[in-house]
């Protein structure tokens, strides 16, 4: 009488532990209950979007822009292979087919558009598309820096780092009023004022801004350099108090 309840309790405990372990394994690997193989969770998806649950960021797929160059190949009909350039108006002209608007399309959307365009010419056309050339992401730094110009945005870069890439501040630069211009759309541009002088003095760049493609960083002149164009250095004391600088 006493042995049976004990055996039942032990059996229930073992079942519970096994069930918990199996559930835990399933939760970690994504495999179903009772499966003989474990399937590791994938960190991303083929559509270019990272998995936020695994710490990934959502990264949208590249969309075509004017001047992009694409290589189009036909598996069964190589005589239709061609290299296409997105025109300034956003259209592409296909060989022996009508043109269509390509700007803003992803590569998969572009492939599907080409495939539809040739349905009247080919039976079930099989199309592959490769992006051969495109405008690389860039930023521009102007004003009082050593080497003003346009630079390729190859990695995560902040405004302070962009200034260093462009040769650093000149002696006439106003570090406390660095301007960041960011285009919102064709009619609107956002302007932000950054006090890099205070950030560098405090050895803290927490407020530094990370650049986006197309950003324009402008470093203005300081007040002394503007006055120096019209008066000599010794005569400046007649107009301003040098202790304030």
C-alpha positions in Angstrom: 0.0 0.0 0.0 2.8 2.4 0.7 5.0 1.4 -2.2 2.5 2.2 -4.9 2.0 5.9 -4.0 5.8 6.3 -3.8 6.3 4.8 -7.2 3.6 6.9 -8.6 5.1 10.1 -7.2 8.6 9.2 -8.5 7.1 8.4 -11.9 5.2 11.7 -12.0 8.3 13.6 -10.9 10.4 12.0 -13.7 7.7 12.7 -16.2 7.5 16.3 -15.1 11.3 16.8 -15.3 11.5 15.2 -18.7 8.6 17.3 -19.9 10.2 20.4 -18.6 13.6 19.6 -20.1 11.9 18.8 -23.5 9.9 22.0 -23.4 13.0 23.9 -22.5 14.9 22.4 -25.4 12.1 23.1 -27.8 11.9 26.7 -26.6 15.6 27.3 -27.2 15.9 25.6 -30.6 12.5 26.0 -32.1 12.1 22.3 -32.7 8.8 20.7 -32.1 8.1 18.3 -29.2 9.4 14.8 -29.9 11.5 15.8 -32.8 14.7 13.9 -33.2 16.7 16.8 -34.5 17.2 20.3 -33.1 16.8 23.3 -35.3 18.8 26.5 -34.3 16.9 29.7 -34.4 18.0 31.8 -37.4 19.2 35.4 -36.6 17.7 37.0 -39.7 15.4 36.5 -42.6 15.9 36.4 -46.3 13.9 39.6 -46.8 16.7 41.6 -45.1 14.9 42.2 -41.8 16.7 41.2 -38.6 14.9 39.4 -35.8 14.2 41.9 -33.0 13.8 39.1 -30.5 17.4 38.1 -31.1 18.7 41.6 -30.8 18.7 42.2 -34.5 17.8 45.5 -36.1 15.2 46.0 -38.9 17.2 46.8 -42.0 15.1 47.5 -45.1 16.2 46.1 -48.5 18.0 48.3 -51.0 15.7 50.2 -53.4 16.8 51.2 -56.8 17.8 54.8 -57.6 18.7 56.7 -60.7 22.1 55.7 -62.2 22.0 52.2 -60.7 23.2 49.6 -63.1 21.6 46.1 -63.2 22.6 42.9 -65.1 19.6 41.0 -66.3 20.0 37.4 -67.4 17.5 34.9 -68.9 18.2 31.2 -68.1 16.6 29.7 -71.2 16.9 32.7 -73.5 20.3 34.2 -73.2 19.8 36.4 -76.3 17.7 38.6 -74.1 20.5 39.2 -71.5 21.1 42.9 -71.0 22.6 45.5 -68.8 20.2 48.2 -67.7 20.7 51.6 -66.2 18.0 53.4 -64.2 17.5 56.7 -66.0 17.2 60.1 -64.2 13.4 59.9 -64.6 13.4 56.5 -62.8 12.6 54.4 -65.9 14.5 51.6 -67.6 14.2 50.6 -71.2 14.1 46.8 -71.9 15.3 45.1 -75.1 12.3 44.3 -77.3 9.8 45.3 -74.5 8.2 48.4 -73.0 9.9 50.6 -70.5 8.7 50.6 -66.9 9.3 52.7 -63.8 12.1 51.0 -61.7 13.0 53.7 -59.1 12.1 52.6 -55.6 11.8 48.9 -56.4 13.7 46.2 -54.6 15.7 43.7 -56.7 13.0 41.1 -56.3 10.3 43.6 -57.3 12.4 44.6 -60.3 12.9 40.9 -61.3 9.2 40.3 -61.2 8.6 43.5 -63.3 11.0 42.3 -65.9 9.4 38.9 -65.9 6.0 40.4 -66.5 7.3 42.6 -69.3 8.4 39.5 -71.3 5.4 37.3 -70.8 4.1 38.3 -74.2 7.5 37.4 -75.8 8.7 34.4 -73.9 6.9 31.4 -72.4 7.4 31.4 -68.7 10.6 33.6 -68.7 13.1 32.8 -66.0 14.9 36.0 -65.0 17.8 36.7 -62.7 18.9 40.2 -61.7 22.2 41.4 -60.2 23.0 44.9 -59.0 26.3 45.8 -60.7 26.8 49.4 -59.8 25.1 51.9 -57.5 25.7 55.1 -55.7 27.5 54.4 -52.5 26.2 56.0 -49.3 28.0 59.3 -48.6 28.2 62.4 -46.3 29.5 65.9 -47.0 31.6 68.0 -44.6 32.0 71.7 -45.4 33.1 74.9 -43.8 36.1 75.3 -41.5 37.7 71.8 -41.8 41.0 70.7 -43.2 39.6 68.9 -46.2 36.0 69.8 -47.1 34.3 67.5 -49.5 32.2 64.4 -50.1 33.1 61.2 -48.3 31.8 57.6 -48.6 29.9 56.4 -45.6 31.3 53.0 -45.2 30.5 52.3 -41.5 28.7 53.8 -38.5 30.1 57.4 -38.3 29.2 60.3 -35.9 29.5 64.0 -36.6 32.6 64.3 -34.5 34.2 61.4 -36.4 33.1 63.0 -39.8 34.9 66.2 -38.9 38.1 64.2 -38.2 37.7 62.3 -41.5 37.6 65.7 -43.2 40.9 66.8 -41.6 39.6 68.2 -38.3 38.8 71.8 -37.3 40.7 74.7 -38.6 41.9 77.5 -36.3 39.0 79.6 -37.4 36.3 77.0 -36.7 33.5 77.5 -34.2 33.4 74.2 -32.5 30.3 75.1 -30.4 27.9 75.6 -33.3 28.4 72.7 -35.8 25.4 72.3 -38.0 24.0 69.0 -39.3 21.6 69.2 -42.2 19.5 66.1 -42.9 17.1 65.9 -45.8 13.7 64.7 -44.8 12.2 64.8 -48.3 12.5 66.8 -51.5 11.0 69.9 -49.8 12.1 69.7 -46.2 15.6 69.6 -44.5 16.1 69.1 -40.8 18.8 71.3 -39.2 20.5 70.4 -35.9 23.0 72.4 -33.8 25.7 70.5 -32.0 28.2 71.8 -29.4 31.2 69.6 -30.2 33.4 72.0 -28.1 31.5 71.1 -24.9 31.4 67.4 -25.8 35.1 67.2 -26.4 35.9 69.3 -23.3 33.8 67.0 -21.1 35.2 63.9 -22.8 31.7 62.7 -23.5 30.2 62.1 -26.9 26.9 60.7 -25.7 25.1 63.5 -27.5 27.0 63.1 -30.7 24.7 62.2 -33.7 25.2 59.2 -35.9 25.2 60.1 -39.6 22.8 58.9 -42.3 23.5 58.7 -46.0 23.3 62.2 -47.6 23.9 64.2 -44.3 25.7 67.5 -44.6 28.0 68.7 -41.7 28.9 72.4 -41.8 31.4 74.0 -39.5 31.0 77.8 -39.3 33.7 80.4 -38.6 34.2 81.9 -35.2 33.6 85.5 -34.4 37.3 86.4 -34.2 38.1 85.2 -37.7 35.2 87.3 -39.1 36.5 90.5 -37.4 40.1 89.7 -38.5 39.2 90.2 -42.1 38.5 93.9 -41.4 40.8 95.0 -38.6 44.3 94.1 -37.4 44.9 92.0 -34.3 46.3 94.8 -32.2 43.4 97.1 -32.9 40.8 94.5 -31.9 41.1 95.6 -28.2 39.5 98.9 -29.3 36.3 97.2 -30.2 36.0 94.0 -28.1 37.2 92.8 -24.7 39.7 90.0 -25.4 39.0 88.3 -22.1 35.6 87.1 -23.2 37.2 84.7 -25.8 
